[in-house]
Amino acid sequence: MDVNFSKQGDWTIIAVEGRMDTVSAPEFEKMVQERILQGSNRLIVDFSKLDYISSAGLRSILVAGKNSKAKGGELACCGLQGVVKKVFDVSGFHKLLPIFDSKEDVLNRE
């Protein structure tokens, strides 16, 4: 899994590529937590290049969202497609976190 961070205004964009599973999810969680502790509490996780997500990956996303919210921020997801979208739908995560088609949709909602 590759994770790339960028800034757009006061949002931190987290682009995830590849597979988020039991091996890579803890590293994702650690990287995001470091950003939150550095003051980046408004997060957009872009899944447009993610091929697979396991329950461990879902857990890491949920933890990141809770940590962001605890610091007065928020976490939004975008770019879900294919298997990743199905996993979010079946698990009910689409009810727990705001889901958008694209990062532009998140940025333009304000």
C-alpha atoms as an extended CHARMM CRD file, in Angstrom:
* protein
*
       110  EXT
         1         1  MET       CA              0.0000000000        0.0000000000        0.0000000000  PROA      1               0.0000000000
         2         2  ASP       CA              1.1950000000        3.5000000000       -0.8250000000  PROA      2               0.0000000000
         3         3  VAL       CA             -0.0300000000        6.5250000000        1.1170000000  PROA      3               0.0000000000
         4         4  ASN       CA              0.5570000000       10.0770000000       -0.0660000000  PROA      4               0.0000000000
         5         5  PHE       CA             -0.3030000000       13.2170000000        1.8920000000  PROA      5               0.0000000000
         6         6  SER       CA             -0.9840000000       16.6460000000        0.4450000000  PROA      6               0.0000000000
         7         7  LYS       CA             -2.6160000000       19.8350000000        1.6920000000  PROA      7               0.0000000000
         8         8  GLN       CA             -5.4480000000       21.7830000000        0.1350000000  PROA      8               0.0000000000
         9         9  GLY       CA             -6.4470000000       24.7320000000        2.2680000000  PROA      9               0.0000000000
        10        10  ASP       CA             -6.9240000000       23.4500000000        5.8010000000  PROA      10              0.0000000000
        11        11  TRP       CA             -7.6540000000       19.9220000000        4.5460000000  PROA      11              0.0000000000
        12        12  THR       CA             -5.1050000000       17.1140000000        4.4550000000  PROA      12              0.0000000000
        13        13  ILE       CA             -5.6680000000       14.8090000000        1.4870000000  PROA      13              0.0000000000
        14        14  ILE       CA             -4.6420000000       11.2040000000        2.1060000000  PROA      14              0.0000000000
        15        15  ALA       CA             -4.3910000000        9.2840000000       -1.1720000000  PROA      15              0.0000000000
        16        16  VAL       CA             -4.2980000000        5.5350000000       -0.5890000000  PROA      16              0.0000000000
        17        17  GLU       CA             -3.2100000000        3.1270000000       -3.3220000000  PROA      17              0.0000000000
        18        18  GLY       CA             -3.0470000000       -0.6690000000       -3.4870000000  PROA      18              0.0000000000
        19        19  ARG       CA             -4.3600000000       -2.8580000000       -0.6680000000  PROA      19              0.0000000000
        20        20  MET       CA             -5.2610000000       -1.9220000000        2.8930000000  PROA      20              0.0000000000
        21        21  ASP       CA             -5.1670000000       -5.1520000000        4.8810000000  PROA      21              0.0000000000
        22        22  THR       CA             -3.9750000000       -6.5770000000        8.1980000000  PROA      22              0.0000000000
        23        23  VAL       CA             -0.3580000000       -5.9130000000        7.2210000000  PROA      23              0.0000000000
        24        24  SER       CA             -0.6930000000       -2.3460000000        5.9260000000  PROA      24              0.0000000000
        25        25  ALA       CA             -3.6030000000       -0.9700000000        7.9880000000  PROA      25              0.0000000000
        26        26  PRO       CA             -1.6050000000       -0.4540000000       11.2250000000  PROA      26              0.0000000000
        27        27  GLU       CA              0.9860000000        1.5810000000        9.3200000000  PROA      27              0.0000000000
        28        28  PHE       CA             -1.7760000000        3.6890000000        7.7510000000  PROA      28              0.0000000000
        29        29  GLU       CA             -3.2720000000        4.2850000000       11.2000000000  PROA      29              0.0000000000
        30        30  LYS       CA              0.1150000000        5.3370000000       12.5900000000  PROA      30              0.0000000000
        31        31  MET       CA              0.8430000000        7.7400000000        9.7170000000  PROA      31              0.0000000000
        32        32  VAL       CA             -2.5670000000        9.3970000000       10.0010000000  PROA      32              0.0000000000
        33        33  GLN       CA             -2.3080000000        9.6860000000       13.7880000000  PROA      33              0.0000000000
        34        34  GLU       CA              1.0570000000       11.4550000000       13.3890000000  PROA      34              0.0000000000
        35        35  ARG       CA             -0.5790000000       14.0020000000       11.0650000000  PROA      35              0.0000000000
        36        36  ILE       CA             -3.4420000000       14.5520000000       13.4870000000  PROA      36              0.0000000000
        37        37  LEU       CA             -1.0000000000       15.1280000000       16.3560000000  PROA      37              0.0000000000
        38        38  GLN       CA              0.7920000000       17.6930000000       14.1480000000  PROA      38              0.0000000000
        39        39  GLY       CA             -2.4730000000       19.6250000000       13.8130000000  PROA      39              0.0000000000
        40        40  SER       CA             -4.0060000000       18.1870000000       10.6430000000  PROA      40              0.0000000000
        41        41  ASN       CA             -7.4820000000       17.3240000000       11.8610000000  PROA      41              0.0000000000
        42        42  ARG       CA             -9.5300000000       17.8840000000        8.6920000000  PROA      42              0.0000000000
        43        43  LEU       CA             -8.8850000000       14.8090000000        6.5850000000  PROA      43              0.0000000000
        44        44  ILE       CA            -10.0310000000       13.5600000000        3.2000000000  PROA      44              0.0000000000
        45        45  VAL       CA             -9.1550000000        9.9350000000        2.4880000000  PROA      45              0.0000000000
        46        46  ASP       CA             -9.0980000000        9.3930000000       -1.2770000000  PROA      46              0.0000000000
        47        47  PHE       CA             -9.7270000000        5.7320000000       -2.0920000000  PROA      47              0.0000000000
        48        48  SER       CA             -9.8480000000        6.1550000000       -5.8810000000  PROA      48              0.0000000000
        49        49  LYS       CA             -6.6920000000        4.0280000000       -6.3220000000  PROA      49              0.0000000000
        50        50  LEU       CA             -7.3800000000        1.5160000000       -3.5560000000  PROA      50              0.0000000000
        51        51  ASP       CA             -7.9990000000       -2.0020000000       -4.8910000000  PROA      51              0.0000000000
        52        52  TYR       CA             -8.9110000000       -3.8010000000       -1.6570000000  PROA      52              0.0000000000
        53        53  ILE       CA             -9.7660000000       -3.0670000000        1.9660000000  PROA      53              0.0000000000
        54        54  SER       CA            -10.1030000000       -5.6140000000        4.7740000000  PROA      54              0.0000000000
        55        55  SER       CA            -11.8400000000       -5.3150000000        8.1340000000  PROA      55              0.0000000000
        56        56  ALA       CA             -8.4870000000       -4.1930000000        9.5760000000  PROA      56              0.0000000000
        57        57  GLY       CA             -8.4540000000       -1.3750000000        7.0290000000  PROA      57              0.0000000000
        58        58  LEU       CA            -11.9870000000       -0.3720000000        7.9740000000  PROA      58              0.0000000000
        59        59  ARG       CA            -10.9730000000       -0.3190000000       11.6140000000  PROA      59              0.0000000000
        60        60  SER       CA             -8.0340000000        1.9740000000       10.8260000000  PROA      60              0.0000000000
        61        61  ILE       CA            -10.3290000000        4.3710000000        8.9690000000  PROA      61              0.0000000000
        62        62  LEU       CA            -12.7480000000        4.4060000000       11.9000000000  PROA      62              0.0000000000
        63        63  VAL       CA             -9.9250000000        5.0670000000       14.3830000000  PROA      63              0.0000000000
        64        64  ALA       CA             -8.6160000000        7.9090000000       12.1970000000  PROA      64              0.0000000000
        65        65  GLY       CA            -12.0970000000        9.4260000000       12.0670000000  PROA      65              0.0000000000
        66        66  LYS       CA            -12.5330000000        9.2240000000       15.8390000000  PROA      66              0.0000000000
        67        67  ASN       CA             -9.0660000000       10.6860000000       16.4750000000  PROA      67              0.0000000000
        68        68  SER       CA             -9.7170000000       13.5350000000       14.0540000000  PROA      68              0.0000000000
        69        69  LYS       CA            -13.0770000000       14.2910000000       15.6590000000  PROA      69              0.0000000000
        70        70  ALA       CA            -11.5000000000       14.2330000000       19.1290000000  PROA      70              0.0000000000
        71        71  LYS       CA             -9.2100000000       17.0610000000       17.9640000000  PROA      71              0.0000000000
        72        72  GLY       CA            -12.1350000000       19.1130000000       16.6560000000  PROA      72              0.0000000000
        73        73  GLY       CA            -11.7980000000       17.9580000000       13.0660000000  PROA      73              0.0000000000
        74        74  GLU       CA            -13.4910000000       15.5720000000       10.6990000000  PROA      74              0.0000000000
        75        75  LEU       CA            -12.7360000000       12.7960000000        8.2400000000  PROA      75              0.0000000000
        76        76  ALA       CA            -14.4320000000       12.3940000000        4.8840000000  PROA      76              0.0000000000
        77        77  CYS       CA            -13.9500000000        9.5770000000        2.3740000000  PROA      77              0.0000000000
        78        78  CYS       CA            -14.0750000000        9.8430000000       -1.3940000000  PROA      78              0.0000000000
        79        79  GLY       CA            -13.3870000000        7.9040000000       -4.5680000000  PROA      79              0.0000000000
        80        80  LEU       CA            -14.8350000000        4.5840000000       -3.4320000000  PROA      80              0.0000000000
        81        81  GLN       CA            -15.2590000000        2.1270000000       -6.2750000000  PROA      81              0.0000000000
        82        82  GLY       CA            -15.4890000000       -1.5640000000       -7.0270000000  PROA      82              0.0000000000
        83        83  VAL       CA            -14.7480000000       -3.9430000000       -4.1650000000  PROA      83              0.0000000000
        84        84  VAL       CA            -13.8900000000       -1.1000000000       -1.7750000000  PROA      84              0.0000000000
        85        85  LYS       CA            -17.3000000000        0.5210000000       -2.3080000000  PROA      85              0.0000000000
        86        86  LYS       CA            -19.0240000000       -2.8350000000       -1.7780000000  PROA      86              0.0000000000
        87        87  VAL       CA            -17.1330000000       -3.4170000000        1.4900000000  PROA      87              0.0000000000
        88        88  PHE       CA            -18.1350000000        0.0530000000        2.7560000000  PROA      88              0.0000000000
        89        89  ASP       CA            -21.7720000000       -0.5610000000        1.7810000000  PROA      89              0.0000000000
        90        90  VAL       CA            -22.0140000000       -4.0890000000        3.2460000000  PROA      90              0.0000000000
        91        91  SER       CA            -20.2550000000       -3.0920000000        6.4840000000  PROA      91              0.0000000000
        92        92  GLY       CA            -22.4760000000       -0.0390000000        6.9750000000  PROA      92              0.0000000000
        93        93  PHE       CA            -19.5090000000        2.3440000000        6.9900000000  PROA      93              0.0000000000
        94        94  HSD       CA            -21.3430000000        4.5890000000        4.5490000000  PROA      94              0.0000000000
        95        95  LYS       CA            -23.5970000000        5.3900000000        7.5350000000  PROA      95              0.0000000000
        96        96  LEU       CA            -20.6940000000        6.0890000000        9.9160000000  PROA      96              0.0000000000
        97        97  LEU       CA            -18.5400000000        8.3990000000        7.8030000000  PROA      97              0.0000000000
        98        98  PRO       CA            -19.3490000000       11.0260000000        5.1820000000  PROA      98              0.0000000000
        99        99  ILE       CA            -18.7560000000        9.5830000000        1.7050000000  PROA      99              0.0000000000
       100       100  PHE       CA            -18.3000000000       11.7510000000       -1.3950000000  PROA      100             0.0000000000
       101       101  ASP       CA            -17.6800000000       10.9630000000       -5.0530000000  PROA      101             0.0000000000
       102       102  SER       CA            -14.5130000000       13.0860000000       -5.2330000000  PROA      102             0.0000000000
       103       103  LYS       CA            -12.2680000000       15.2520000000       -3.0820000000  PROA      103             0.0000000000
       104       104  GLU       CA            -13.5880000000       18.2670000000       -4.9850000000  PROA      104             0.0000000000
       105       105  ASP       CA            -17.0720000000       17.4200000000       -3.7230000000  PROA      105             0.0000000000
       106       106  VAL       CA            -15.7650000000       17.5260000000       -0.1490000000  PROA      106             0.0000000000
       107       107  LEU       CA            -13.9130000000       20.7810000000       -0.6750000000  PROA      107             0.0000000000
       108       108  ASN       CA            -16.8470000000       22.4600000000       -2.4510000000  PROA      108             0.0000000000
       109       109  ARG       CA            -19.4940000000       21.5910000000        0.1440000000  PROA      109             0.0000000000
       110       110  GLU       CA            -18.3990000000       24.4140000000        2.4380000000  PROA      110             0.0000000000
